Amino acid sequence: MAAPSGAASCEDFAEFQELLRVMRTIDDRIVHELNTTIPTASFVGKVDPGQTCKQLYQSLMDAHTNRERIIKNCISQTSSVVKTLKEEREKSHDDIALLKQLRKEQTKLKLMQSELNVEEVVNDRSWKVFNERCRIHYKPPKSQ
């Protein structure tokens, strides 16, 4: 399954979460990926573990960067909506529908911000597994 292009809909939080779930597939399957692609000592001549680890490293970096970009973009969009609704609310204090919409958007914003924490946990777990299996085969650039 190809990773989504990243055209995230920030309007619907459930859709946003589903997009992230699909995009996190590489992280969910990293142990399986490493077990099937990094050879044990007896099979080391059949596969180049350095190249395999390098490709996996690049895939992880791309996935993590794309997800972070999408999350931050949606946080920014939703923050703008909240700001606009707050400004409208200042002008019409008695509008209950506006207040409900503002609360809904504020809740969505908090949920999106919590996805950054989830992302950090997912990324940390993936890097830990990657480093355990690939550290002797591939040394990533120092930027990570």
Backbone bond lengths (Angstrom), bond angles and torsions (degrees), N, CA, C in turn:
res aa  C-N    CA-C-N  psi(-1)  N-CA   C-N-CA  omega(-1)  CA-C   N-CA-C  phi
1 M - - - 1.429 - - 1.523 108.76 -
2 A 1.307 116.95 130.29 1.460 121.11 -179.54 1.519 109.62 -77.53
3 A 1.298 115.67 148.04 1.457 120.26 177.66 1.520 108.97 -70.59
4 P 1.312 116.84 143.72 1.453 119.72 178.16 1.522 110.69 -59.59
5 S 1.300 114.79 154.39 1.460 119.86 -176.38 1.516 112.48 -70.50
6 G 1.305 116.58 -16.55 1.449 118.69 179.26 1.514 112.79 98.05
7 A 1.340 117.55 10.25 1.449 120.69 175.65 1.528 107.10 -79.96
8 A 1.312 115.13 76.95 1.456 120.79 -173.86 1.514 110.83 -77.96
9 S 1.319 114.50 139.97 1.445 120.13 170.72 1.517 107.27 -93.09
10 C 1.291 116.28 117.33 1.461 120.69 -178.28 1.522 111.23 -90.25
11 E 1.322 116.74 -7.58 1.460 120.72 -177.72 1.524 111.75 -68.83
12 D 1.315 116.47 -44.88 1.465 122.61 -175.33 1.526 108.79 -105.54
13 F 1.339 116.41 113.45 1.462 119.43 -176.21 1.525 111.69 -64.71
14 A 1.319 117.98 -36.20 1.469 120.41 179.83 1.530 110.47 -63.34
15 E 1.316 116.79 -40.06 1.466 121.38 177.35 1.531 110.46 -66.43
16 F 1.312 116.31 -41.04 1.466 122.82 176.96 1.528 110.13 -59.58
17 Q 1.335 116.38 -46.38 1.467 120.82 179.75 1.523 111.49 -65.02
18 E 1.315 116.99 -39.21 1.466 120.69 179.07 1.525 110.37 -64.16
19 L 1.316 117.25 -41.11 1.463 121.09 177.05 1.526 110.19 -59.02
20 L 1.327 116.83 -45.78 1.468 120.22 179.27 1.525 111.08 -64.32
21 R 1.338 116.53 -39.68 1.469 119.91 179.16 1.529 110.44 -59.46
22 V 1.310 116.52 -45.39 1.467 120.93 179.11 1.527 110.24 -65.30
23 M 1.319 116.54 -40.89 1.464 120.10 -178.84 1.531 112.55 -70.12
24 R 1.335 116.88 -20.28 1.467 120.43 179.45 1.525 112.68 -86.93
25 T 1.311 117.79 5.21 1.463 121.80 -179.70 1.522 111.42 -56.12
26 I 1.318 118.24 -41.69 1.470 120.65 -179.20 1.526 110.65 -60.15
27 D 1.327 116.72 -37.66 1.463 120.25 179.24 1.528 110.97 -72.75
28 D 1.323 116.31 -37.96 1.462 120.15 179.71 1.521 111.96 -65.27
29 R 1.312 116.42 -29.58 1.471 120.45 -174.83 1.528 113.92 -104.84
30 I 1.314 117.93 12.99 1.464 119.96 -173.48 1.520 112.65 -63.18
31 V 1.330 118.15 -39.48 1.467 120.15 -179.44 1.523 109.48 -62.97
32 H 1.327 116.59 -45.74 1.467 120.42 178.12 1.522 110.61 -61.65
33 E 1.318 115.93 -44.29 1.474 120.99 180.00 1.526 110.92 -58.87
34 L 1.316 116.33 -46.08 1.465 119.90 -179.87 1.522 111.58 -67.57
35 N 1.317 117.27 -39.20 1.466 120.28 179.57 1.524 111.97 -64.85
36 T 1.316 116.67 -33.31 1.464 119.19 -177.81 1.522 113.59 -90.39
37 T 1.328 118.24 -16.37 1.468 118.71 -176.48 1.521 114.73 -112.94
38 I 1.318 118.06 -25.29 1.469 120.06 179.13 1.520 107.58 -95.37
39 P 1.315 116.79 115.55 1.464 120.02 -174.11 1.527 113.07 -73.76
40 T 1.316 113.66 153.99 1.462 118.99 170.49 1.524 107.28 -76.01
41 A 1.314 117.04 172.67 1.470 121.48 -176.45 1.526 112.02 -56.01
42 S 1.325 117.94 -35.36 1.462 120.45 -176.79 1.531 113.11 -72.89
43 F 1.330 117.92 -20.26 1.464 120.86 -178.50 1.528 112.77 -112.01
44 V 1.311 116.57 13.70 1.455 120.62 -172.47 1.532 113.92 -60.82
45 G 1.298 119.72 -26.29 1.458 121.99 -178.69 1.510 114.42 -76.94
46 K 1.321 118.57 -16.23 1.463 122.07 -174.85 1.536 113.47 -86.30
47 V 1.322 117.00 -20.77 1.462 121.66 -176.64 1.525 108.76 -137.07
48 D 1.317 116.39 147.24 1.464 120.37 175.73 1.530 108.53 -92.18
49 P 1.334 117.42 97.99 1.464 119.40 -176.75 1.528 113.12 -64.53
50 G 1.316 117.54 -29.80 1.463 120.18 177.89 1.518 111.56 -62.12
51 Q 1.324 116.28 -46.11 1.462 121.17 179.46 1.526 110.66 -67.47
52 T 1.329 116.32 -41.13 1.459 120.76 179.28 1.526 110.57 -61.87
53 C 1.331 116.82 -45.40 1.466 120.91 178.98 1.526 111.08 -65.04
54 K 1.319 116.91 -37.87 1.465 120.55 178.85 1.529 110.41 -62.99
55 Q 1.338 116.44 -44.34 1.464 120.35 179.37 1.528 110.97 -64.61
56 L 1.329 116.33 -41.94 1.459 120.04 178.83 1.533 110.37 -65.26
57 Y 1.311 116.53 -40.61 1.469 121.24 177.41 1.530 109.79 -57.95
58 Q 1.326 116.39 -47.41 1.463 119.89 -178.92 1.523 111.01 -64.64
59 S 1.330 117.05 -39.89 1.468 120.37 177.82 1.522 111.33 -62.53
60 L 1.331 116.24 -43.46 1.466 120.16 178.49 1.529 110.96 -63.93
61 M 1.319 116.53 -45.37 1.470 120.20 179.79 1.530 110.73 -59.16
62 D 1.337 116.17 -45.96 1.462 120.27 179.80 1.527 111.05 -61.89
63 A 1.333 116.50 -45.67 1.464 120.89 -178.90 1.526 110.89 -62.59
64 H 1.321 116.26 -45.65 1.466 119.97 -178.70 1.527 111.21 -65.12
65 T 1.318 116.87 -42.02 1.463 121.12 179.51 1.524 111.06 -64.00
66 N 1.333 116.43 -44.51 1.466 120.27 -179.42 1.521 111.75 -64.13
67 R 1.329 116.68 -43.98 1.467 119.44 -179.62 1.528 110.95 -64.65
68 E 1.323 116.83 -43.20 1.464 119.71 179.64 1.528 110.55 -62.41
69 R 1.322 116.44 -40.73 1.467 120.79 178.95 1.530 110.40 -61.91
70 I 1.328 116.72 -44.47 1.464 121.00 -179.54 1.528 110.70 -64.16
71 I 1.324 116.64 -46.08 1.467 120.27 -179.00 1.530 110.07 -61.28
72 K 1.320 116.47 -48.16 1.469 119.86 -178.26 1.528 111.70 -65.80
73 N 1.325 117.46 -35.23 1.457 121.14 177.05 1.532 110.26 -63.74
74 C 1.332 116.72 -44.93 1.464 120.02 179.80 1.526 111.22 -67.47
75 I 1.317 117.41 -36.83 1.467 120.34 176.14 1.529 109.41 -61.92
76 S 1.309 116.51 -43.30 1.463 121.03 179.83 1.530 111.14 -63.37
77 Q 1.339 116.49 -46.09 1.467 120.47 179.64 1.523 111.24 -61.81
78 T 1.330 115.59 -45.79 1.462 120.07 -177.68 1.523 110.73 -68.67
79 S 1.323 117.50 -35.79 1.472 120.90 175.79 1.525 110.68 -60.91
80 S 1.314 116.39 -39.66 1.466 120.47 178.47 1.525 111.01 -64.53
81 V 1.327 115.73 -41.24 1.466 120.14 178.25 1.528 109.84 -63.01
82 V 1.332 116.74 -45.09 1.470 121.19 179.17 1.528 110.12 -60.65
83 K 1.315 116.94 -43.72 1.468 120.83 179.97 1.528 110.80 -60.94
84 T 1.331 115.86 -45.02 1.464 120.55 179.37 1.526 110.88 -62.60
85 L 1.331 116.15 -43.98 1.464 119.86 179.73 1.530 111.46 -64.88
86 K 1.319 117.31 -36.56 1.474 120.22 177.05 1.526 110.63 -63.99
87 E 1.332 115.97 -40.77 1.467 120.01 178.70 1.525 110.76 -64.51
88 E 1.336 116.50 -41.10 1.465 120.52 177.62 1.524 110.27 -65.74
89 R 1.302 116.13 -37.84 1.468 121.91 -179.59 1.531 110.52 -63.91
90 E 1.330 117.16 -36.00 1.467 120.66 177.57 1.535 111.43 -61.82
91 K 1.322 115.73 -31.56 1.466 120.54 -177.77 1.523 112.03 -82.28
92 S 1.333 116.43 -30.67 1.476 119.35 -177.93 1.529 109.46 -134.64
93 H 1.320 115.02 87.31 1.465 122.26 -176.15 1.529 113.11 -66.22
94 D 1.312 117.84 -24.09 1.465 121.22 -173.12 1.522 113.76 -92.04
95 D 1.312 118.42 -1.81 1.469 121.68 -176.94 1.535 110.22 -79.17
96 I 1.326 115.47 101.55 1.470 121.40 -177.61 1.533 110.99 -68.47
97 A 1.312 117.20 -38.83 1.472 120.44 179.70 1.529 110.48 -62.21
98 L 1.306 115.94 -39.20 1.465 121.02 178.10 1.529 110.66 -65.46
99 L 1.327 116.32 -41.44 1.463 120.92 177.62 1.531 110.70 -61.99
100 K 1.324 116.76 -43.07 1.474 120.65 178.39 1.524 110.82 -62.20
101 Q 1.317 116.35 -43.45 1.464 120.63 179.26 1.527 110.63 -63.57
102 L 1.332 116.74 -41.63 1.461 121.32 178.29 1.525 110.41 -61.31
103 R 1.319 117.66 -46.84 1.475 121.20 179.05 1.530 111.21 -61.54
104 K 1.318 115.88 -41.00 1.470 120.40 179.22 1.531 110.43 -61.79
105 E 1.312 116.80 -45.53 1.469 121.10 -179.52 1.530 111.32 -68.09
106 Q 1.334 117.24 -36.68 1.463 120.19 177.34 1.527 110.95 -64.51
107 T 1.324 116.14 -40.69 1.469 120.40 177.56 1.522 110.44 -63.72
108 K 1.326 115.95 -44.47 1.468 120.19 178.70 1.526 110.48 -61.21
109 L 1.313 117.30 -40.59 1.462 121.49 178.70 1.530 110.80 -61.51
110 K 1.318 117.39 -44.32 1.468 120.68 178.55 1.523 111.27 -62.91
111 L 1.328 116.83 -40.02 1.466 120.21 178.28 1.526 111.07 -65.04
112 M 1.316 116.43 -40.79 1.467 119.77 178.02 1.525 110.96 -65.49
113 Q 1.320 116.75 -39.67 1.463 119.92 177.80 1.524 110.72 -64.44
114 S 1.325 116.92 -34.63 1.469 119.29 178.16 1.527 111.15 -68.58
115 E 1.326 117.32 -24.27 1.468 120.26 176.83 1.526 111.07 -65.02
116 L 1.317 117.91 -27.51 1.470 119.85 174.89 1.525 110.61 -63.46
117 N 1.334 117.06 -37.68 1.467 120.64 176.76 1.519 111.11 -68.18
118 V 1.322 116.32 -41.83 1.465 120.50 176.81 1.521 109.24 -60.33
119 E 1.308 116.05 -43.37 1.468 121.47 -179.66 1.524 110.98 -60.00
120 E 1.314 116.54 -40.88 1.462 120.41 179.33 1.530 110.99 -62.74
121 V 1.322 116.96 -42.35 1.468 121.16 179.22 1.527 110.62 -65.23
122 V 1.325 116.72 -45.63 1.470 121.43 179.62 1.529 109.95 -60.81
123 N 1.317 116.69 -46.36 1.466 120.76 -179.39 1.523 111.69 -63.39
124 D 1.328 116.72 -44.70 1.468 120.15 179.78 1.523 111.14 -59.58
125 R 1.320 116.42 -43.17 1.469 120.65 179.61 1.530 110.42 -62.36
126 S 1.315 116.51 -45.09 1.465 120.21 -179.33 1.519 111.45 -63.17
127 W 1.334 117.29 -44.16 1.467 119.70 -179.52 1.517 111.42 -66.20
128 K 1.315 116.66 -34.61 1.467 119.67 178.27 1.530 110.21 -62.94
129 V 1.327 116.25 -48.52 1.466 120.75 179.26 1.526 110.27 -63.78
130 F 1.323 116.71 -44.50 1.462 121.08 179.43 1.526 110.28 -57.86
131 N 1.323 117.02 -48.83 1.465 120.91 -177.71 1.522 112.51 -65.42
132 E 1.326 116.83 -35.21 1.469 119.59 177.86 1.525 111.40 -62.02
133 R 1.321 116.42 -39.22 1.459 120.42 -174.52 1.522 114.22 -94.55
134 C 1.313 117.62 -28.18 1.469 119.89 -171.95 1.522 114.72 -109.43
135 R 1.298 119.56 -6.50 1.471 120.00 -172.71 1.521 113.60 -59.65
136 I 1.345 118.02 -29.72 1.468 119.12 179.47 1.527 112.35 -86.01
137 H 1.339 116.57 -14.93 1.468 120.74 -177.06 1.526 113.33 -100.06
138 Y 1.346 116.61 -29.43 1.466 119.68 -174.21 1.526 109.52 -149.94
139 K 1.308 115.63 131.85 1.464 122.03 176.16 1.525 107.95 -108.05
140 P 1.335 117.24 109.51 1.466 119.34 179.65 1.522 111.33 -67.04
141 P 1.323 116.49 160.15 1.466 119.82 175.38 1.530 109.90 -58.30
142 K 1.303 117.28 156.75 1.468 122.31 -174.03 1.526 114.56 -68.08
143 S 1.312 118.96 -6.02 1.466 121.05 -175.98 1.519 113.51 -67.82
144 Q 1.326 119.18 -19.41 1.462 121.67 -176.77 1.489 113.19 -83.01
